[in-house]
Amino acid sequence: MSEMRVVGVRVELPANQPILLLRETDGERYLPIWIGSVEATAIALEQQGVRPARPLTHDLLKDVIGGLGRDLEQVIITDLQESTFFAELVFDGDVRVSARPSDSVALALRMGVPIHAEEGVLDEAGLIIPDEQEDEVEKFREFLDSVSPEDFRGADT
């Protein structure tokens, strides 16, 4: 299992589909995960330190977990089946709850817990970006610095 860090989210054109990009903390592999626009907005807001006037669903879940006296210890991206990623929220006492990776990452960012990916998932879907494509990664980082949460609002909002 590898620890991952959130590089950010971007919108893939022409489909206008948000992508969550994770990278191994101590490695070279990237893990792109297609996610919904609501989750992309939640992740982007948290990364930018923006606090909405009213709590979002992930903020509510964080408060519920704390209110119940539980601790979220980590998030694990556990599986990839037929192009669908699966994740688990791992709580104290090794209580595990199945969740979508996008929701799991949004919650992990809010709670400051590590994100991990199983080796099998990274073996199947992980990408190594060659040196000549490092400029693309830098452009992606620049994009993330300039993007706003409104950019992720799609036709379904």
N, C-alpha and C positions, 0 to 999 in steps of 0.2 A: 504494500500500500504506500502511496506517495502523497505527501502533503502538497496542496495546491494553493495558489494565490489567485485572486481575481484580477485579471488584467483590465476587464471592463466589458461593456456591452456596446454593440453597434448594430445598425440596421443594414441588412443585406439587401441590395437591390438586384433585380427589379421586383422581387417578390415582397419587398418591404417587411421582411421577417427579421426580428431581433435575434442576435447571436450573443450568447454569454461566452467569453473567452477566459479560460483558466490556464495557468502555467504551473508546471512543477516548481516547487520552491527550490529544490536541490537537483534540478535536472533541466533537460532541454525540451521536453515535450509540452505541447499546447493541447488543450482539449476544448474544441468548439462545441457548444450545445445550443441548438435552436430553442428559443423560449418565446413565451407570449409577451405582448406589449405591456401588460399590467405589471408583470414580474420584472421586465426590463426597466420600467420606470421606477419600481421600488428599489432595485439594485442601484440604478444611477443616482437616485435621490440620496441614498445612504452613502455612496461613495463621495458625493459632493458635499455631504454634511448638511443637506437641506432638511429642515424640519417642517413638515406640513402643519397647517393650522389644526387639523384633526388627525388622530393616529390612523395610519393605513393598517390593513389586515395583518401585516407582518409585525407592526408595532404592537398591535393588540395581542397577538400570539406571544410575543416576548413578555408582555405584562402578565398574561395568564400563566405562563410558565413560572415566572417569579412569584406571582400570587399564590400558586400552589406549592411553593417551596421546593421546586425541582431545579436541577441544573442541567442545561444542555452542555454536553461535554465535547461533542464533535458532530460533523456532518460527513457522511461517506457516500460517494457516488459508487454504487455497488454493482450495477449491471447495465448492459446494453442489449436490448432484444428488439429485432425488427426496426431498427433506427430510433428506438425509444429508450432514453436513459432512465434509470431508477436510482433512488437515493434513500438513505435512512438518516433519521435524526437519532443520535445516541445520547440518552439521558443518564444521569447518575443511577447506579444500581443496574447498569447494562440494559435498561429499558430501551427498546428500539421501536421506532415508528416509521413506517414507509411513507415517503413523500416525494414530490417531484423535485428534481435538482434545482430548478429555478427558485421555488419556494424555500428550499433548504439553504441555498446560498444567501438569499435575501435575509433569512433569519440568522444565519451564521455571522453575517456582517454586522447585524444589529447587536448580537450578543457577544461578539469578539471571540468566537470559538474557531478552532481549525477546521479546514475543509480537506478531506482526503479523497483519493480515487483509488479503487482497486486496480491492481496491475493488469488484470484481464481487460478492463475497460480501456486503460491507456494503451495496451498492446493493440486493441482493435480499432480505437478511434483517435488515439493520440497522434499528433503531427509534430514533426521536427521541421522547423523553418530554416532552410539553408542560409548561410551567411549573406548571400546576394539578396535575400528577401528581408534582411534586417531593416532596410529602409522602409519596407511596408509596415513592419511592426512599429517603427518610430512614427510613421504617418498615422497609424491606428492610435497610438498614444496621444498624438496631437489632436486627433479627432475627439478622443475622449475628453481632453481638456476643454474643447470648445463646444461640446454637445450639451444640450439642456434636456431635462426630463420631458418637455413638451414634444421633443423630436420623436419620442417613442409612442406617442398617442396615435393609434391607427384608426381605421375606419370603424372598428368595433367598439370604440369608447364613446 
